[in-house]
Amino acid sequence: MKKVVFFFVVFLLMIFSLAATGEQKVSVEILYLNHGPLQSTLKDIDKICTQYKDKITVSRYDFESPEGERVKRKKGITQHVPLMIWIDGKNNVLVKGKEITFSGFPTGTGPVFFQGKWTMDDLRNALNSATQKK
């Protein structure tokens, strides 16, 4: 009986240690205004994210939904912004030696006054970097 209990405990320890050493996915959180001008940008972001489907988890929050309101409070968002992206909890990330803030429309898209200073290539490079670290 002691051998059975011993092997059972060893078995459980092996399972828990394998689960603990499994790859942890990169968290991508997207807070967005669900308005027409942003839809093509969201589709482009989705296309990029699907390339990392086994390495990231994506959470999307509509800016004007109750869940979006909770995220805004949690993240300290007080301004009206069409889009914000966090990668592993960070809105500012280093991409090829340059600090990028994923806020607003990508450069060259959407209304000029809501454009950020980032591109889809910046997002792709940030995800490449984040997923290689995990």
N, C-alpha and C positions, 0 to 999 in steps of 0.2 A: 504494500500500500504506500509506503514512504517513497518508493521508486516512482510510482505513478504520479504522486503529488510533485515530486522533484522534477520529473520530465514535463509536467503540465506547467509548472512555474517557469522553467527554462523556455518552453515554447511561447508562453505569454511574453516573456522578456524579449525574445527574438522578434516577435510580431511588433511590439511597441517600439523597439529600437529601429526596425526597418521603416516604420511609419514616421518616426521622428527624423530620420535621415533622408526622407523623400524630398524631392525638389519643391521648394516653396515658390509659388507663383508671384509675379510682379503685380501689384495692385494698380489699376488705372481707373481713376474716378473722373467722370465727365459731368459737369454742371452746365446746362445749356438752356437757352430760350427756345421754346418749341414754336418758332416763327418761320415763315416761308424762306426768307433770305438765308437762313442758316442750314437749311435742309441739305443742300449739295455738299457743304462742308462736313456735316455729320456723316453723310454717305462716304465721303473720302476717308474720314477717320475710321469708320467701320471697316472699310477695305483694308486699311493698314493694320488694324487690330486683329482681323481674321488671320493675318499672316503669322501671328504669335499665339494662336488659340491654345496651344498646350503650355505656354509659358506665362500668360497673363490672365488676370480676371478683370473684367470690365464691369463697372457699375455706372449706370447713367441716371442722372437726376434732372428732371424738368425743373427749371428755375422757379416756376410759379406753382408747383405742386406742394402739398404738405411735406413730402419727403425732401424736396428741394429746399424748402424753408428750413428744415432741420439741418441740412448740410450747410447752408449759408450761415446759420448761427454757429454751428460747430467750427467752421473754418474762418469765421470772422468776416464774411463777405457782407459789406454794407452798400456797395455801389451797384448800379445797374450795368451788368456786363453780359454780352450775349453768350460767351463761352469761356469756361475755365477747365483746364485739365491738370490733374495731379498724378504723378507717377511715383508710386511708393510713398504717398503722402506729401510729395514736394511739388509745388507749382513752379518753382525755379529750378532748373537743372542745367548742368554743365554739358554742352554739346560741342565737341571738337574744340575745346578750350574757350568757348563763349557761353556766357550765362544766358539762358533762354527762359522767358516767362510765357507759359502757355495760357494766354489770356486774350480774349477778343478773337475776331476773325483772323485767319492767317493773312500775312502780308499780301496785298494785291487782290483780296477778295472781300466782298461785302462793302458796306458803307465805310468810307475813308475814316470817319471819326470813331468807328468801332474796330478798326484794324489793330492787331497786335504786331509784334515784331518777331514773328516766327513763321515757319513754313511747314508743309507736310514732310519735307525731307528732314527738318529738325525733329519732328515727332518720330519719324522712322529711326533716325540716328539715336535719339534718346531711348527708344524702346530696345534698339540693338544693344546699347550700352547696359541698360538695366537688366535685360534678360541674360546677358553674358556674365554678370556678376553673381547671379543666383545659382 
